[in-house]
Amino acid sequence: QRKNFLHHKSKELASTYDAVIIEDLDMKGMSQALNFGKSVHDNGWGMFTTFLEYKLKEQGKQLVKIDKWFPSTKKCSCCGKEKEMPLSKRVYECSCGFVLDRDHNSAINIKNEGLRILA
């Protein structure tokens, strides 16, 4: 059932976009470091990215993987300045005045880095 869902979602993304940009996450490392147990390790992320990559390639499209060490959570998506961001802090606040949800800020940075790579 999960495999079917992953096939459906990967097909949907591959049919909709010319390129898909993702962060190349180390799910096994995250699971161990954050004590999530099997919940993170067993979420099917690796299977999903494999499905997505081959479906995009079949259509002459690209999957861009952003390195896990890219500072997506530390970088202001408005001015580019970097600062430390502990996991407990859920809102990104920059000295330039920019304020945004941590994950939204990170997603913008990942998208922008992917577009830079594709250019």
C-alpha positions as CSV (number, residue, x, y, z in Angstrom):
1,Q,0.0,0.0,0.0
2,R,2.8,2.4,0.9
3,K,4.7,1.4,-2.3
4,N,1.6,2.2,-4.4
5,F,1.3,5.6,-2.7
6,L,5.0,6.4,-3.3
7,H,4.6,5.4,-7.0
8,H,1.5,7.6,-7.3
9,K,3.1,10.7,-5.7
10,S,6.4,10.3,-7.6
11,K,4.5,10.0,-10.9
12,E,2.5,13.1,-10.0
13,L,5.6,15.2,-9.4
14,A,7.4,13.8,-12.5
15,S,4.5,14.6,-14.7
16,T,4.0,18.1,-13.2
17,Y,7.6,19.5,-13.0
18,D,10.6,19.7,-15.3
19,A,13.0,19.5,-12.3
20,V,12.5,18.5,-8.7
21,I,14.9,19.8,-6.0
22,I,15.3,17.9,-2.8
23,E,17.7,17.9,0.2
24,D,19.8,14.8,0.1
25,L,18.9,13.7,3.7
26,D,20.8,11.1,5.7
27,M,17.7,9.5,7.2
28,K,19.6,6.7,9.0
29,G,21.9,9.3,10.6
30,M,19.0,11.5,11.6
31,S,17.2,8.6,13.1
32,Q,20.2,7.7,15.3
33,A,21.1,11.3,16.2
34,L,17.6,12.4,17.2
35,N,16.6,9.1,18.8
36,F,13.6,8.7,16.4
37,G,14.1,4.9,16.3
38,K,12.6,3.2,13.3
39,S,10.1,5.9,12.5
40,V,12.4,8.0,10.4
41,H,14.5,5.1,9.1
42,D,11.3,3.3,7.9
43,N,9.5,6.2,6.3
44,G,10.3,5.2,2.7
45,W,12.2,8.4,1.8
46,G,14.9,6.4,-0.1
47,M,12.4,4.4,-2.0
48,F,10.5,7.6,-2.9
49,T,13.5,9.4,-4.2
50,T,14.5,6.3,-6.3
51,F,11.0,6.2,-7.8
52,L,11.0,9.9,-8.4
53,E,14.5,9.9,-10.0
54,Y,13.8,7.2,-12.5
55,K,10.4,8.6,-13.4
56,L,11.9,12.0,-14.1
57,K,14.8,10.5,-16.1
58,E,12.3,8.6,-18.3
59,Q,10.8,11.9,-19.3
60,G,14.1,13.7,-19.8
61,K,13.7,15.7,-16.5
62,Q,16.0,16.2,-13.6
63,L,16.1,15.4,-9.9
64,V,18.5,17.8,-8.2
65,K,19.8,16.7,-4.8
66,I,21.1,19.4,-2.5
67,D,24.0,18.3,-0.3
68,K,23.0,17.5,3.3
69,W,25.7,19.9,4.5
70,F,24.2,22.9,2.6
71,P,23.2,25.4,5.4
72,S,19.6,25.6,4.4
73,T,18.3,26.2,8.0
74,K,21.1,28.6,8.9
75,K,20.9,30.9,5.9
76,C,18.5,33.9,5.6
77,S,16.5,33.3,2.3
78,C,16.1,37.1,2.1
79,C,19.6,38.5,2.5
80,G,21.9,35.4,2.5
81,K,23.4,36.0,6.0
82,E,24.1,32.8,8.0
83,K,23.5,32.3,11.7
84,E,23.3,29.3,14.1
85,M,19.8,27.8,14.4
86,P,19.3,25.2,17.2
87,L,16.7,22.6,16.4
88,S,14.5,23.9,19.2
89,K,14.1,27.3,17.4
90,R,11.1,27.0,15.0
91,V,11.1,30.6,13.6
92,Y,14.0,32.1,11.6
93,E,14.6,35.7,12.6
94,C,17.4,37.6,10.8
95,S,19.1,40.8,11.7
96,C,17.9,42.2,8.3
97,G,14.3,42.0,9.8
98,F,13.2,39.0,7.9
99,V,11.1,36.5,9.9
100,L,9.7,33.2,8.7
101,D,8.9,29.7,9.8
102,R,12.2,27.7,10.0
103,D,11.1,25.0,7.5
104,H,9.7,27.5,5.0
105,N,12.9,29.5,5.1
106,S,14.9,26.3,4.6
107,A,12.7,25.2,1.7
108,I,13.3,28.6,-0.1
109,N,17.0,28.1,0.3
110,I,16.9,24.6,-1.1
111,K,14.9,25.8,-4.1
112,N,17.2,28.7,-4.7
113,E,20.3,26.5,-4.5
114,G,18.7,24.0,-6.9
115,L,17.9,26.7,-9.4
116,R,21.5,28.0,-9.1
117,I,22.8,24.5,-9.9
118,L,20.4,24.1,-12.8
119,A,21.4,27.5,-14.3
